Amino acid sequence: MARRPVLVCGAILLSVLLLLAVTFTCSRAKNVVASARPPVRFFSAEAPVVDLYLGQLEQVERLRGAAEVSVIFFYAPWCAHSIAARHEVQEVARRLVKQVQFVAVNCWWSQGKCRKQKSFYQYPVIHLFYKRFGPIEYKGPFMASYVERFILRVITPLTYLPSRATLQDFLSFHEPGVVGYFQFSSSPQPPGYITYLSSALQALKRDFRGAVRFGVVTSRQVAESISVRDDQTVYLHRHFNSSLIFPSWERNFTSEGICSWVFEHRETVLQWLAPTGAKSRLLEQELTKGPALLLFLPHNPLGPGPDLLLTQIADVAVRYHSCSDSPHHHHPSDHYYYSGPSQPLSPPLCCLSVVLPKPHPLPGSTSRVCELCLNQSQSNPGRSPRCTFPSQTTGGAAVLQSYLRRCCLPVAVTATATTVACSNILSSYSPSSGRYSACCRTLGQLGVSLPPQQGLGLDNEGLGTPPPSPSSSQDSSQYSFPSSQDQEAGVFKGLRCRTNKTLRFYILDSALHWPLAVRLGALGNGTGDGARSFATIVNLKDEVHYVLDHRGTATVTESLEWFIRNFSTPHSPLQRRLVGRREEERPQKRPLISELTTSSFLSTDVVLFYYSQWCGYCSVLNHVIIQLARMFHGNSTVTIARVNVARNDLPWEFMVDHFPSVLLFPRHRKHLSVKFPEDTPITLPTLLLFILKHSDSAHQPMKADGSDPNPHVLLKAEFRALQGEVQTLHRARQRLSNQLAQLWRDNRRLSFNAAALETHNALLQSQNGELQRERLSLVEQHKEKSRQLGEAVRRLQELADASENLLTENTLLRVLLGALRKGDGEGRREGRRERGKG
């Protein structure tokens, strides 16, 4: 190797290159993803929010200790919800900067402690701390007004009640009220006060709205007004059942124990709902409990005082749940009811509404309902009243028929006015059960039951003569109410305990949930004051819901009471609300296929095709429906239409159990609608046979002279048109057959060409194989020649090395020979000198 330095240098260079290649490959396998950019401030520098954008969780404790109330905002900088809530938090921070410490923490930065120690499933997250108590997580909407209201409730969790007036005002509200009595005279901080304060904060953990209000009383005189005399007493006020005192001898006097006891025994007449809009089952869980009254109201959490509209609705809810005036009345649920200083209840009514089979010719009305009621004022006070009607007893069917014959009879009063009589008679077979009364009710155009047109005060002796009717100029179809509401209010009070269809009252903020109201039948976009209020009753079990149409001069309280009463009757006169898309303005030219909606369904005689946008097979049949519509286009006797049942509710009698479905509604026999057979394929011929078999044109009677009626002539014209269409189809079929034959011939020719190409390709493949073999032989020859040439080069190198050695040896020999010659000459000269001397 010492004789070949070039080879050594080449080997070293190759080793270095191999080492560099291995190092580069391994480095690429490690850092495939680029490192994240360092975080930046999430809040602006002008905002009064301490932004810990590096996730410094250790600084949160230091900042919390410097303020009495702290708000910690955990966010992710990429989260759209965090970005949207940033402006709301900044707005609240500017208003409460002097009272609250606002801190924002980036909990997404991978190198921060917040990401390593916290495990949040969603962002943003708001935690509140009141001194050492916390965290209190805020679970409401991220709007400035709601967030600020929640912070204010945390700042002042207790309401100070210095006098009896403030205490009475505090307990008169419909929301549950908790009062704690603590004597501050003996100690600046009496025992149990901090625990009671913590229980109020615990309640905010469960309900961010603070539906349960906590108050504190320090005066003994004020506490005695609610029969509280002992110190450290917690009092829960209830409107219907008897109020309770926290049993400290049975439960531990802790914040969690007090909060759990309050939420276990509280009474709620109005419940706020806040569906998140995502995949939440909150609304489903509440609606499955029974019929629900959903009230969409505009709500301002930072309002200066109580909402007037909410107060009126709360008053209706309280009277609806007030079942008894006596505080000692025993309820089946083992609670004691009382209603305070209110008027006594009117005698409970047991009513049965019977829809009359035929409408009566009354002006301004569409249909009538006979309301048969039992006045239970004469019932045995020692027993609970029984609701027994004549038809439910022996021999009582004749009495019931007598009521129905007298109910809703027009009685002439003047030449231009009519009225409807109410009848009252004494039951002959059950004298102790009171008297029965039958009164006529009017169903308005909007599906809202109207009040009775008159009230009678007849005795038990006979039918008597009814008093004069109202003015004939009054339209009975308008939404009107009687001038005196005392008797009606008495009937409404405690209605919850006299009906099997108990309602639950729910409040929703219309500003947040107006799209849900629109889906339930609300009109408008929710921008006006009137349009933002909406009431509906949803009965999930029966799959129906009703909408309150508030019109006329009636107040909110009156219209809501009538709405609830009509729903609570055994045979409710309310009409089911059918939700559907609004009917768009129709073009002047008749469309090929009419698109029906909820509003235009009943007024159209059609061959109806039921479909849904998610039904794949419905889309496959579109071409069949289009062809059918083209055949009947311009025909006035048959209309082809379709309806999207997924977006338009229809009456139950017109619903189908699967998609797609076809129903035929004959022109003069809509009640005899016919469904397309399910076992028959939906094709154009089968649809034509189905229409011709069941249409009105095929069932028209013959004329007296034996000639065909006009519809039959039209039917013959339709047959001729169909025959022309069939001939056209035959000609098209012949043209298609010719085209197919030509295509077959072209296909044969292409097959022959393909066979020739395959043969030529095989020949080229064989030639290519020979060329490959020749190339391989040439390569072998080239390798052999290269080997021989390398051998010759090696030998030449050896010869060159030998020649070089010989030249070196020859040079040495010459030098040696020269030296020998020089020595020999010097010897000779020395010999000569010796010889000369001698």
Beta strands, then each sheet from edge to edge (+ up, - down):
strand 1: 50-52
strand 2: 69-75
strand 3: 101-106
strand 4: 125-130
strand 5: 133-137
strand 6: 159-160
strand 7: 177-181
strand 8: 213-217
strand 9: 233-237
strand 10: 244-245
strand 11: 271-272
strand 12: 292-297
strand 13: 329-330
strand 14: 336-337
strand 15: 349-355
strand 16: 367-375
strand 17: 410-412
strand 18: 418-420
strand 19: 423-426
strand 20: 435-443
strand 21: 504-509
strand 22: 534-539
strand 23: 544-547
strand 24: 594-596
strand 25: 607-611
strand 26: 640-644
strand 27: 661-664
strand 28: 674-675
sheet 1: 1+ 3+ 2+ 4- 5+
sheet 2: 6+ 8+ 7+ 9- 10+
sheet 3: 11+ 21+ 12+ 22- 23+
sheet 4: 13+ 14-
sheet 5: 15+ 16- 20+ 19-
sheet 6: 17+ 18-
sheet 7: 24+ 26+ 25+ 27- 28+
end
